[in-house]
Amino acid sequence: MSKLWGGRFAKETDALVDEFNASLHFDVQLADEDIAGSIAWARGLVGAGVLTPAEADEIVAGLEQVRQELADSSFVFAPGDEDVHTAVERRLTEIVGPVGGKLHTGRSRNDQVATDFRLWVMQAIDQLQAHLADLQNALIASAEANLNLPLPGYTHLQHAQPITWGHWALAHFWPLARDGERLTQARRRTAVLPLGSAALAGTAFPVDREALAETLGLEQISQNSLDAVSDRDFVADFLYAATMIGLHLSRLSEQLVLFSSTEFGFVRLDDGYSTGSSLMPQKKNPDTLELTRGKSGRLIGNLTGLLATLKGLPSTYDKDLQEDKEPVFDAFDTLSLTLPVMAGLLRTLTLRPERMAAQLEPSLLATDLADYLVKKGVPFRQAHHLVGEVVQLAEDEDVPLTELTLAQLQGISDKFGADVTAVFSITASLNNRNVPGGTSAAALQTQLAQAKTAVTPTP
């Protein structure tokens, strides 16, 4: 038997239970982290007087050989390897002999896997932050190239007020910046060392845990051994951050699906990021965007599944926690592909200003008309009501607001003067909103500069 346990058992595990219990098919992804943690532990056992320096050197050399075998795919897994920890220790002992059996002194798979998983999640966060920064830069580039290009803004999917493409693109940048902050916070909370907590009560050997943490690039050690082996807050943090990225990508995708439709036609997707129909030759489908939108449901499922697993667990380690890794691996794989795809789609997107201009109809300036009355001394609530009457009149006459005569406007309020025509300017409307976060040219330049400094830092 190559199990790390078994002396207490009188018979071997049922074959079906072995299959049910095994996790090697997915936790093999932790192999490199397992070896790194084991090397650090071997060095720590020297300081604790368990291993001689020569024994530690022999173990470390063996672990490095295992690492190389895994890297070049020459590692041969044995039928009894129930998880990556079993596989690594079994192969180590084959290489170095009985001294390999000393490595697990004072250590449990409970604190071992918790350490391995934290190291893996930290590396995953670093990679996602790099992908996230690339997508943020793609949005910034799109915004900068068309900073003041006007198009309709929508609420309730109805025409609301004029905005610009730059303003719209940056509106999707800032949620991603918050996502980057969440990943940074999750990484900091992940960088805690459980190693030395053993199964639940702490190791009986005087290993320097602070030195272990420093060796492994972790920022602090866990403060309670019971909590350390069961804490999966960092997993929930990671999956929540991943889910929020998915939600923000889904919203961006939904908007671009609409904007690329025949009815809107504001943008045209590049052929490299579209697909066709097996039946209808004319079709150009936004499948990339639809898949991105769909992936958000998968990410939500990963998060809620983990939370459901965690909610009923008592303290210390329970086998339920074997279910914590696959959703994390899946979330990472999903975003590692989705983020670069969306960055490429944005960089190849073609804008169609003429289609945007065709939708810049005068009713978008109704709020500006109300603001005009306010500047004439009319209380806003009354001005809002009066402009509502103006809009109703234009609808009854079946003409745009701009074609109502001054006499018709003054029939609703004598506050309308000959200067009211200055209100009906998209450019003026945009520039009137000259506040931080607004649509004026100056405000957008400021926002663009702020966005460039807020791109998610990468390792």
C-alpha positions as CSV (number, residue, x, y, z in Angstrom):
1,M,0.0,0.0,0.0
2,S,1.3,3.5,-0.8
3,K,-1.3,5.3,1.3
4,L,0.0,7.7,3.9
5,W,-2.1,5.8,6.5
6,G,-3.4,2.3,7.0
7,G,-1.6,0.7,10.0
8,R,-4.8,0.8,12.0
9,F,-6.9,-0.9,9.3
10,A,-7.4,-4.7,9.0
11,K,-8.5,-4.7,5.4
12,E,-7.9,-2.6,2.3
13,T,-10.3,0.1,1.2
14,D,-13.0,-1.0,-1.2
15,A,-12.0,-0.2,-4.7
16,L,-15.1,1.9,-5.3
17,V,-14.4,3.9,-2.1
18,D,-10.8,4.4,-3.3
19,E,-12.1,5.9,-6.5
20,F,-14.6,8.0,-4.6
21,N,-12.0,9.2,-2.1
22,A,-9.2,10.0,-4.7
23,S,-8.4,13.6,-5.6
24,L,-5.3,13.1,-7.7
25,H,-7.1,13.7,-11.0
26,F,-7.5,17.4,-10.0
27,D,-5.1,18.2,-7.1
28,V,-2.1,17.1,-9.2
29,Q,-2.2,20.8,-10.2
30,L,-0.8,21.5,-6.7
31,A,2.3,19.4,-7.3
32,D,4.8,22.2,-7.7
33,E,3.4,24.0,-4.6
34,D,3.5,20.7,-2.7
35,I,7.2,20.3,-3.5
36,A,7.9,23.9,-2.6
37,G,6.2,23.4,0.8
38,S,7.9,20.1,1.4
39,I,11.3,21.6,0.7
40,A,10.6,24.4,3.1
41,W,9.4,21.9,5.7
42,A,12.5,19.8,5.3
43,R,14.7,22.8,6.0
44,G,12.5,23.7,9.0
45,L,12.9,20.2,10.4
46,V,16.7,20.8,10.4
47,G,16.2,23.7,12.7
48,A,13.9,21.6,14.9
49,G,16.6,19.0,15.3
50,V,14.5,16.3,13.4
51,L,16.7,16.1,10.3
52,T,20.5,16.5,9.9
53,P,21.6,19.0,7.2
54,A,22.8,16.1,5.2
55,E,19.4,14.3,5.4
56,A,17.6,17.5,4.4
57,D,19.9,18.0,1.5
58,E,19.2,14.4,0.4
59,I,15.4,14.9,0.7
60,V,15.5,18.3,-1.1
61,A,17.5,16.8,-4.0
62,G,15.0,14.0,-4.2
63,L,12.1,16.5,-4.2
64,E,13.8,18.4,-7.0
65,Q,14.1,15.2,-9.0
66,V,10.4,14.6,-8.5
67,R,9.7,18.2,-9.6
68,Q,11.7,17.6,-12.8
69,E,9.9,14.3,-13.5
70,L,6.6,16.0,-13.2
71,A,7.7,18.9,-15.4
72,D,8.9,16.6,-18.2
73,S,6.0,14.2,-17.8
74,S,8.2,11.3,-17.0
75,F,6.6,10.9,-13.6
76,V,4.7,7.6,-13.3
77,F,1.7,7.7,-11.0
78,A,0.9,4.5,-9.1
79,P,-2.5,3.0,-8.6
80,G,-2.4,3.7,-4.9
81,D,-1.7,7.4,-5.3
82,E,-4.9,8.8,-3.8
83,D,-3.7,12.4,-4.0
84,V,-0.7,14.5,-5.1
85,H,0.8,14.4,-1.6
86,T,0.8,10.6,-1.6
87,A,2.3,10.5,-5.1
88,V,5.1,12.9,-4.3
89,E,6.0,11.3,-1.0
90,R,5.9,7.8,-2.5
91,R,8.2,8.8,-5.4
92,L,10.5,10.6,-3.0
93,T,10.9,7.5,-0.9
94,E,11.7,5.5,-4.0
95,I,14.4,7.9,-4.8
96,V,16.0,8.6,-1.4
97,G,15.0,5.5,0.6
98,P,13.9,5.4,4.2
99,V,15.0,9.0,5.0
100,G,12.1,10.1,2.8
101,G,9.8,8.8,5.5
102,K,11.1,11.4,7.9
103,L,9.8,14.3,5.8
104,H,6.2,14.1,7.2
105,T,7.4,14.4,10.8
106,G,5.2,16.8,12.6
107,R,3.1,17.6,9.5
108,S,-0.4,16.5,8.5
109,R,-2.0,16.5,5.1
110,N,-4.4,19.0,6.7
111,D,-1.8,21.8,7.1
112,Q,0.1,20.6,4.0
113,V,-2.8,20.9,1.6
114,A,-3.9,24.2,3.1
115,T,-0.4,25.6,2.5
116,D,-0.2,24.2,-1.0
117,F,-3.6,25.6,-2.0
118,R,-2.8,29.0,-0.7
119,L,0.5,29.1,-2.7
120,W,-1.4,28.0,-5.8
121,V,-4.2,30.7,-5.4
122,M,-1.6,33.4,-4.9
123,Q,0.0,32.5,-8.2
124,A,-3.4,32.3,-9.9
125,I,-4.2,35.8,-8.6
126,D,-1.0,37.1,-10.1
127,Q,-1.8,35.7,-13.5
128,L,-5.4,37.0,-13.4
129,Q,-4.3,40.4,-12.5
130,A,-2.1,40.5,-15.6
131,H,-5.0,39.5,-17.8
132,L,-7.2,42.0,-16.1
133,A,-4.7,44.8,-16.6
134,D,-4.5,43.9,-20.3
135,L,-8.3,44.2,-20.7
136,Q,-8.3,47.5,-18.8
137,N,-5.7,48.8,-21.2
138,A,-7.8,47.8,-24.1
139,L,-10.8,49.7,-22.7
140,I,-8.6,52.7,-22.1
141,A,-7.2,52.6,-25.7
142,S,-10.8,52.5,-27.0
143,A,-11.9,55.3,-24.8
144,E,-8.9,57.5,-25.7
145,A,-9.3,57.0,-29.4
146,N,-13.0,58.1,-29.3
147,L,-13.1,60.1,-26.1
148,N,-15.6,62.7,-27.3
149,L,-17.6,60.7,-29.9
150,P,-21.3,61.2,-29.0
151,L,-23.9,58.5,-28.7
152,P,-27.1,58.1,-26.9
153,G,-27.0,57.1,-23.2
154,Y,-29.7,54.7,-22.0
155,T,-31.6,54.0,-18.8
156,H,-34.2,51.2,-18.8
157,L,-32.8,50.7,-22.4
158,Q,-34.6,53.9,-23.4
159,H,-33.0,57.1,-24.7
160,A,-31.9,59.2,-21.8
161,Q,-29.1,61.8,-22.3
162,P,-26.1,62.2,-24.6
163,I,-22.8,60.5,-23.5
164,T,-19.6,59.8,-25.4
165,W,-17.9,56.6,-26.4
166,G,-15.0,57.4,-24.1
167,H,-17.4,57.9,-21.2
168,W,-19.1,54.6,-22.0
169,A,-15.9,52.6,-22.3
170,L,-14.5,54.0,-19.1
171,A,-17.7,53.1,-17.3
172,H,-16.7,49.5,-18.0
173,F,-13.1,50.2,-16.9
174,W,-13.8,51.2,-13.3
175,P,-15.6,48.0,-12.3
176,L,-12.6,46.0,-13.5
177,A,-10.4,48.3,-11.5
178,R,-12.4,47.4,-8.4
179,D,-12.0,43.7,-9.4
180,G,-8.3,44.2,-9.4
181,E,-8.5,45.7,-5.9
182,R,-10.5,42.7,-4.8
183,L,-7.9,40.3,-6.1
184,T,-5.2,42.2,-4.3
185,Q,-7.1,42.1,-1.1
186,A,-7.8,38.4,-1.6
187,R,-4.1,37.7,-2.2
188,R,-3.1,39.4,1.0
189,R,-5.6,37.3,3.0
190,T,-4.4,34.2,1.2
191,A,-0.7,34.8,2.1
192,V,-1.0,33.2,5.5
193,L,1.0,30.1,6.5
194,P,-1.0,27.2,8.0
195,L,2.0,24.9,7.9
196,G,3.0,23.9,11.4
197,S,-0.6,23.5,12.5
198,A,-0.4,19.7,11.8
199,A,-3.7,17.9,11.9
200,L,-5.5,20.4,14.2
201,A,-3.5,20.9,17.4
202,G,-0.1,22.2,16.1
203,T,3.1,20.4,15.5
204,A,5.0,18.9,18.5
205,F,8.4,19.9,17.0
206,P,9.9,23.4,17.4
207,V,9.8,24.4,13.7
208,D,10.3,28.1,13.1
209,R,7.0,29.0,11.4
210,E,7.9,32.6,10.8
211,A,11.0,31.4,8.8
212,L,8.8,29.0,6.9
213,A,6.4,31.8,6.0
214,E,9.3,34.0,4.8
215,T,10.8,31.1,2.7
216,L,7.5,30.5,1.0
217,G,6.7,34.2,0.3
218,L,3.8,34.4,2.8
219,E,3.2,37.5,4.8
220,Q,2.1,36.0,8.1
221,I,1.5,32.8,10.0
222,S,-1.9,31.5,11.2
223,Q,-2.7,32.3,14.8
224,N,-4.8,29.2,15.7
225,S,-4.2,25.7,14.5
226,L,-7.8,24.6,14.6
227,D,-8.8,27.5,12.4
228,A,-5.7,27.2,10.1
229,V,-6.6,23.8,8.8
230,S,-10.2,24.5,8.1
231,D,-10.1,28.2,7.0
232,R,-11.2,28.4,3.4
233,D,-12.1,32.1,3.5
234,F,-9.4,32.7,1.0
235,V,-11.1,30.3,-1.4
236,A,-14.4,32.2,-1.0
237,D,-12.6,35.5,-1.5
238,F,-11.0,34.3,-4.7
239,L,-14.2,32.9,-6.1
240,Y,-16.1,36.0,-5.2
241,A,-13.5,38.2,-6.9
242,A,-13.7,35.9,-9.9
243,T,-17.5,36.0,-10.0
244,M,-17.5,39.8,-9.9
245,I,-15.1,39.8,-12.9
246,G,-17.5,37.5,-14.6
247,L,-20.5,39.7,-13.9
248,H,-18.7,42.8,-15.1
249,L,-17.6,41.0,-18.3
250,S,-21.2,39.8,-18.8
251,R,-22.6,43.3,-18.6
252,L,-20.0,44.6,-21.0
253,S,-20.9,41.7,-23.4
254,E,-24.6,42.3,-23.2
255,Q,-24.1,45.9,-24.1
256,L,-21.9,45.0,-27.1
257,V,-24.4,42.3,-28.2
258,L,-27.0,45.1,-28.4
259,F,-24.7,47.6,-29.9
260,S,-23.6,45.2,-32.7
261,S,-27.2,44.3,-33.6
262,T,-28.8,45.5,-36.8
263,E,-31.2,47.6,-34.8
264,F,-28.4,49.6,-33.1
265,G,-25.4,49.1,-35.4
266,F,-23.1,51.2,-33.3
267,V,-20.2,48.7,-33.5
268,R,-19.1,46.0,-35.8
269,L,-17.3,42.9,-34.5
270,D,-14.2,41.7,-36.2
271,D,-14.6,38.5,-38.2
272,G,-12.0,36.9,-36.0
273,Y,-14.2,37.3,-32.9
274,S,-17.5,36.3,-34.6
275,T,-19.0,33.1,-35.9
276,G,-21.6,32.3,-38.6
277,S,-24.7,30.2,-39.0
278,S,-24.8,26.7,-40.5
279,L,-28.0,27.6,-42.2
280,M,-28.2,31.4,-42.8
281,P,-25.3,32.6,-44.9
282,Q,-25.8,36.3,-44.0
283,K,-25.4,35.7,-40.2
284,K,-22.5,37.2,-38.2
285,N,-23.1,36.0,-34.6
286,P,-21.6,37.6,-31.4
287,D,-20.8,34.1,-30.0
288,T,-17.7,35.4,-28.2
289,L,-19.8,37.9,-26.3
290,E,-22.6,35.4,-25.6
291,L,-20.2,32.8,-24.3
292,T,-18.6,35.4,-22.0
293,R,-22.1,36.3,-20.8
294,G,-22.8,32.6,-20.2
295,K,-19.6,32.0,-18.3
296,S,-20.7,34.3,-15.6
297,G,-23.4,31.8,-14.6
298,R,-20.7,29.1,-14.3
299,L,-18.6,31.4,-12.0
300,I,-21.6,32.1,-9.9
301,G,-22.2,28.4,-9.5
302,N,-18.6,27.8,-8.4
303,L,-19.0,30.4,-5.7
304,T,-22.4,29.3,-4.4
305,G,-21.3,25.7,-4.5
306,L,-18.3,26.4,-2.3
307,L,-20.4,28.5,0.2
308,A,-22.9,25.6,0.5
309,T,-20.0,23.2,1.2
310,L,-18.6,25.4,3.9
311,K,-21.7,26.4,5.8
312,G,-22.2,23.2,7.8
313,L,-18.7,22.3,8.7
314,P,-17.5,22.1,12.3
315,S,-14.0,23.3,13.3
316,T,-10.8,21.7,11.9
317,Y,-10.5,19.7,8.7
318,D,-13.4,17.6,7.2
319,K,-13.2,15.7,4.0
320,D,-15.9,18.0,2.5
321,L,-13.0,20.4,2.0
322,Q,-11.7,18.2,-0.8
323,E,-14.5,20.0,-2.8
324,D,-12.8,23.4,-2.5
325,K,-10.3,23.0,-5.3
326,E,-12.2,22.1,-8.5
327,P,-14.3,25.3,-8.5
328,V,-11.2,27.4,-8.0
329,F,-9.3,25.6,-10.8
330,D,-12.4,26.0,-13.1
331,A,-12.8,29.7,-12.3
332,F,-9.2,30.3,-13.0
333,D,-9.2,28.4,-16.3
334,T,-12.5,30.2,-17.3
335,L,-11.1,33.7,-16.7
336,S,-7.7,32.9,-18.1
337,L,-9.3,32.4,-21.4
338,T,-12.2,34.9,-21.2
339,L,-10.2,37.9,-20.2
340,P,-7.7,37.7,-23.2
341,V,-10.5,37.0,-25.6
342,M,-12.4,40.1,-24.5
343,A,-9.3,42.2,-24.7
344,G,-8.7,41.0,-28.3
345,L,-12.4,41.7,-29.2
346,L,-12.2,45.3,-27.9
347,R,-8.9,46.0,-29.7
348,T,-10.4,44.9,-33.0
349,L,-13.9,46.5,-32.6
350,T,-15.0,48.9,-35.3
351,L,-17.1,51.9,-34.2
352,R,-19.7,53.3,-36.5
353,P,-20.1,57.0,-35.7
354,E,-22.7,57.6,-38.4
355,R,-25.1,55.0,-36.8
356,M,-24.6,56.6,-33.4
357,A,-25.3,60.1,-34.8
358,A,-28.5,58.9,-36.4
359,Q,-29.8,58.1,-32.9
360,L,-28.9,61.5,-31.4
361,E,-32.5,62.7,-31.5
362,P,-33.6,65.9,-29.8
363,S,-35.5,64.3,-26.9
364,L,-32.1,63.4,-25.4
365,L,-31.9,67.1,-24.6
366,A,-35.1,67.3,-22.6
367,T,-33.2,67.5,-19.3
368,D,-31.1,70.4,-20.8
369,L,-34.4,72.1,-21.5
370,A,-35.4,71.7,-17.9
371,D,-32.1,73.1,-16.8
372,Y,-32.6,76.1,-19.1
373,L,-35.9,76.9,-17.2
374,V,-34.1,76.4,-13.8
375,K,-31.6,79.0,-14.9
376,K,-34.5,81.3,-15.6
377,G,-35.7,81.0,-12.0
378,V,-38.2,78.1,-12.4
379,P,-38.0,75.5,-9.6
380,F,-36.7,72.2,-11.0
381,R,-39.8,70.2,-10.1
382,Q,-42.0,72.7,-12.0
383,A,-39.5,72.9,-14.8
384,H,-39.6,69.1,-15.1
385,H,-43.3,69.2,-15.4
386,L,-43.3,71.9,-18.0
387,V,-40.7,70.1,-20.2
388,G,-42.9,67.0,-19.9
389,E,-45.7,69.1,-21.5
390,V,-43.3,70.2,-24.2
391,V,-42.4,66.6,-25.0
392,Q,-46.1,65.6,-25.1
393,L,-46.8,68.5,-27.4
394,A,-44.0,67.4,-29.8
395,E,-45.4,63.9,-29.8
396,D,-48.9,65.1,-30.5
397,E,-47.6,67.3,-33.3
398,D,-45.4,64.4,-34.5
399,V,-42.4,66.6,-34.7
400,P,-39.0,66.7,-33.0
401,L,-38.6,69.1,-30.1
402,T,-36.4,71.3,-32.2
403,E,-39.3,72.0,-34.7
404,L,-41.6,73.4,-32.1
405,T,-42.0,77.1,-32.6
406,L,-41.2,79.7,-29.9
407,A,-44.8,80.6,-29.7
408,Q,-45.7,76.9,-29.0
409,L,-43.1,76.8,-26.3
410,Q,-44.2,80.1,-24.7
411,G,-47.8,78.7,-24.8
412,I,-46.5,76.3,-22.1
413,S,-44.3,78.8,-20.2
414,D,-43.4,82.4,-20.8
415,K,-39.9,81.7,-19.4
416,F,-39.0,80.3,-22.8
417,G,-37.1,83.0,-24.8
418,A,-35.5,83.3,-28.2
419,D,-32.2,81.9,-26.7
420,V,-33.8,78.5,-26.1
421,T,-32.4,77.3,-29.4
422,A,-28.9,77.2,-27.9
423,V,-30.1,74.3,-25.7
424,F,-30.5,72.0,-28.7
425,S,-26.8,71.1,-29.0
426,I,-25.4,67.7,-28.3
427,T,-21.9,69.2,-27.8
428,A,-23.3,71.9,-25.4
429,S,-25.2,69.3,-23.4
430,L,-22.0,67.1,-23.1
431,N,-19.8,70.1,-22.0
432,N,-22.4,71.4,-19.6
433,R,-21.7,68.4,-17.4
434,N,-18.2,69.7,-16.4
435,V,-18.0,67.9,-13.1
436,P,-15.6,65.1,-12.1
437,G,-17.0,62.0,-13.7
438,G,-19.1,64.0,-16.2
439,T,-19.2,64.1,-20.0
440,S,-17.5,67.4,-20.7
441,A,-14.3,67.2,-22.7
442,A,-12.2,68.4,-19.8
443,A,-13.8,66.0,-17.3
444,L,-13.2,63.1,-19.7
445,Q,-9.6,64.0,-20.1
446,T,-9.2,64.0,-16.3
447,Q,-11.0,60.7,-16.0
448,L,-8.9,59.1,-18.7
449,A,-5.7,60.2,-16.9
450,Q,-7.0,58.8,-13.6
451,A,-7.9,55.5,-15.3
452,K,-4.3,55.1,-16.7
453,T,-3.0,55.4,-13.1
454,A,-5.6,52.9,-11.8
455,V,-4.8,50.0,-14.0
456,T,-4.4,46.9,-11.9
457,P,-0.7,46.5,-10.9
458,T,0.9,43.3,-12.2
459,P,3.6,41.3,-10.5
